[in-house]
Amino acid sequence: MDVPVLADAQSEDSGGFHAPTLEEFFPDAIFGAGTFLEFDRIIFVRLVIVAILLLLLWLGVRKAKLVPGRGQSILELSVDFVRVQIAEQVMGVERARPFVPMLTAIFFIVLTMNLAGLVPGLNIAGTSRIGIPLLLALWVFIVYLSAGVRKQGLGGYLKSQLFPPGVPWPMYFLLTPIEILQVFILRPATLALRLVANMMAGHFMMILALAATNFLLLEGAGVLKGLSILTFAGGIFIFLFELMVAFLQTYIFVLLSSIYLNFALEEEH
């Protein structure tokens, strides 16, 4: 009866390669386990990132000058990028103006949360679990619904979104349910899920490369130990790739948000 227990203990104590699993994104609670106030490492990372972001923004604007310094210049370039290269490109200058503050806030939140996965000691993106992406997607969803209703009225907005013009009326039995699904479910869902999926995949690749390097270097023999150089180089490549993905997914999230807002304001689409 003791043999299986002994075998389990030996397998737990022994070294070996441990592939990353979904448990990476659901760490043990630090406190409040099983309650609404459950606090774990990912929530801690999010709070750290929010604190760092607020600090950097404060440092960047606390002594704003006509001739900006380095920090102020970075902030101004970031804001101009969101305003000019995303919002105004998609929506036009006048239509974009009311939404630039929201889109800029989303840009900074998503970018810093994404970059947390590359910061030593944090090592996981704040957007690698659904909470933050879903909250931001719902924010966009509520804003584009309210903006469309405010501009066109409830009836006009629903007509423009759910009943495409120039279509024979029997086709509405097919098209309108698809449009309902797209406007009210797919747009916010795809915003959140695309971001989460990319951040999760990046974390898996990074951990896999580091775990393989550790295993080959410490427990491999001969040629296998030498292969740790390749896995370490692969880890550096993945790090740089994830740095690009962090910026790219931020851009995509804000770009799609702008597109959805523009759809809501268009009388026909």
N, C-alpha and C positions, 0 to 999 in steps of 0.2 A: 504493500500500500504506500510505502514511503518513496518508492522509486520514481513515480511520475513527479512528485513534489520536488525531489532532489534534481531531476532533470530540468524542471522548469527553473529552479533557482540557478542552476549552472548556466542555462541559456541566457538568463537575464544578466548574470554577472559577467558573462564572457563578452569580449569585444565583438566587432563585426561591423559590417556596413548596414546602416540604418537609413532606409529611403524615407524622404519626407512624406507625410500623410496630411489629410485634412485636419487632424488634431492640431497642426501648427496654427490654424486660424481660430481654434477654440481652446486656448490655454486655460489652465486651472485658475479659478477665481482667487484673487488676492483677499477679497472680503465680499460678503453679501451673496455667497453662492446660492443659486436657485431663486433669487429674489429680483425684483425690478431694478434694484440698486447694485446688481452684481458688477464688480470691478475687476478687470483682468489686465493682462499686459498690453493688449491691443488698445484698450481704452486709455491706459496710461500713456501709450505712445501718442495717441490722438491729442491728449491734453498737453503733452510736452510740445508737440508740433504747433498747437494753437498758441501756446505761450511764446514760443520762438517767433512765430509769424507776427503776433502782436508787437513783440519787442522790436523786430526788424522794421515793421511799418512805422512804429513810433520813432525809432532812431532815424529813419529816412526822412521824416517830415517835421521833426521837432524844431529844426533850425533851417526851414526851407528858405532858399535864397533865389534871387533872380538868375544868378549864374550857379547852377546846381553843382553840388559835390558828387562824389562817386555813388553814394547810397541813394541820394535823391534822383540822380540820373537813371539808375537802374529801375527805380520805381516808376519814374515818368515814362521811360521807354516801355515798360511792361504795360502800363495803363494805355499808352498810345497804341501798342500792338493790339490789345483787345479792342480798343475803340475803332481804330482805322482799318486794321487788317482782318478783323473778324466781323464786328457788329456792323460797321458802315458798309463793308463790302457786301454783306448779305442783305441788310435791311435798308440801306440808304442813310444819309446823314440825319435827316429830320426824324425818321421813324426810329432810328437806333438810339437817339439821345436819352430817352427815359430809362432804357434798359442797360446802359453802359455800367452804372454802379453795381447792379446785380451781377452782370457777366464778369466784371472785374473781380468781384469778391469770390465768385465761383472759381475763376482762374487761379487765384492765389491759394484758395483752400485745396483744390484738387492737386495742384502742382506740389505744394509742400507735403501734403499727405502721401502722394506718390513717392516723393524723394526720401521719405522716412525709411523705406525699405533698403536704401543704400547707405544709411548712416550707421556706422559702427555703434553698437550698444542699443540701438533701436531695432534694426534688422528686419522690420516688417512694415509694409505700407499701411497707413491708416485707412486706405481705400480698398484693402484686400478682404474686407468683410463688408457685408451688404449695407450696414447702417448708414454710413456717411454718403455713399453714392445714392442710396435710395432717398435719403433726406433731401439731397440737392436736386435729384430728379423730380421729386414731388414739389419742390419749390418752383422749378421751371414749369411744371405741369399746371400748378395753381395760377401762376402769373400769366401763362399764355391763354388759359381759359378765361380769366378775368379780363385780360386785355382785349380778347376777341369779342366778348360779350359787351364790354364797355364801348367798343368802337361800332359794332354792328347791331347791338341788341341781341337778346337771347335767341329769338326766332331767326334773325338774319345770320347769326353766327352758326347755328345748327344747320341752317339751309346751305350755307357756303361750304361747310366742312363735310356734311353727310350726304349731300345730294349734288354730285358733280353736274355742272351744266352741260347741255348738248348731248345728253344720253337719253335714249328712248325710255319712257317711264317704266316699262316692265323690268328693265335692267336694274332699277333701284332695289328690287327684291334681293338681288345678288350683291350689288355694290354697297348699299347703305350699311348692312351688317359688317362688311369688311372695313368701311370707313369708321364705324363706331369702334371696332376693335383697334384700329390704328390710332385714332385720336385719343381715346381714353385709356388704352392699356399698353399698346406696343411702344408708343413714343417714350413714356416715362420708364417702362420696363427695359427697353433696349439701352437707354441712356445709362441706367444703373448697372445692368448685367454686363455690358461691354467693358465698362471700367473695372468691375470686380474681376471678371474672367482674366483680363490682361494682367492685373496686379497679382492675382493668385498664380498664374502661369509663370510669371517672372520670379516670384518667390520660390516656387518649386525648382526651377532651373538653377537658381543661385545656390540653394541649399544642397541640391543634388551634386553640383560641382564641388562645393566645399566638403561635403561628406565623403565623396569619392577621393578627394585629395588627402583628407585626414586618414581614411582607411588604408589607402595604398602606401602612404608615407610611413605610417606607424606600424602597420600589420602586414604589408606586402613584403615579398622577398624577391631579390634579384631584379629581374626585368620589371616585375609589377611595381616595385618601389620607384623605378625610374619613370613609370607612367604617371606618377603623381605630378611630374612637371607639366605633362599635357593637360591633365585635369585642372591644374592651377591656372595654366594659360587660358583654358576654356572658361574658368571662373572669371578671369579678368575681362575676357571678351563679353561674357554674359553681363558683367557689371556695366560695361560701356553700352551694351545694347539696351539694358534696362534703363540706363540714364536717358537714352534717346526715347524709349517707350514712355517714360514718365512725362516728358515734354509733349510727345505726340498724343498721348491719351488725354492730356489736359486740353490741348488744342482741339481735338475731336469733340470732347465733351462740350466745350464752349461753342464751337462751331455749330454742332447739332442743336444746341439750345437756341442759338440765334435763328437757325432755319425754322425751328418749330414756332418760335415767336413770330417770325415773318409769315408763316402759314396762317397763324391765328388772325393776323391783321389783313390778310388778303381776302377780298370778297369772293374771288374765284381761285381755285388751285387745281 
